[in-house]
């Protein structure tokens, strides 16, 4: 990686991210589809837009529009092979618990082991802060870490403020074509009492592992992984709940 250049994984892009899961009994499944854009605004600074859609299949099939988010982030080159990402976004509160049945959004957020839960949590205005780091070790190894607190501001009939702290670390072997493993956790310290009906209530921590393959090119990228939750409710892996994670897009810088 040349001096001062933003890593391939951090560059501007327009793309599609999908996550899907099925329960162990096959009766419940969910699909998350997110259209996203990271548009260059200034050197190493990007405007972010995410439009989340969901499909839940249980006793009936429901489609939802999640909480659309708008934000920005900056990638700072702080060492020869180290980059820090700082930014955040705000949701538009487009998902309402008053107009949507809980079964229409619960399986959708479960498909990502509750990562970015705020995108499919109703009757809130989410404020999401992001801090991350990416380090390159020689020509083959990449390490990444993330920590992202989210404040859930209640709206409508929801009266409860909530806080989520999602965090992840991953190790990848290979730059332009590679594979690795990601460990992610979602801490939900206030979710012992939630203001809207949601299956995540009283579930204070969710852990998942994702082995993945990735291909990065100057003009496009693809990444796919198998999401394996270890949470008491969602896990154990491949027994109760499992899912596929797929991301693809094109570069815009």
Buried (B, 14 or more C-beta within 10 A) or exposed (E): BEEEEBBBBBBBBBBEBBBBBBBEEEEBBBBBBBBBBBBBBEEBBBBBBBBBBBBBBBEEEBEBBBBBBEBBBBBBBEEEBEBBBEBBBBBBBBBBBEEBBBBBBBBBBBBBBBBBBBBBBBBBBBBBBBBBBBBBEEEEBBBBEBBBBBBBBBBBEBEBEBEBBBBBBBBBEBBEEBBBBBBBBBBBEBBEEBBBEBBBBEBEBBBBBBEBBBBBEEEEBBBBBBBBBBBEBBBBBEEBBBBBBBBBBEBBE
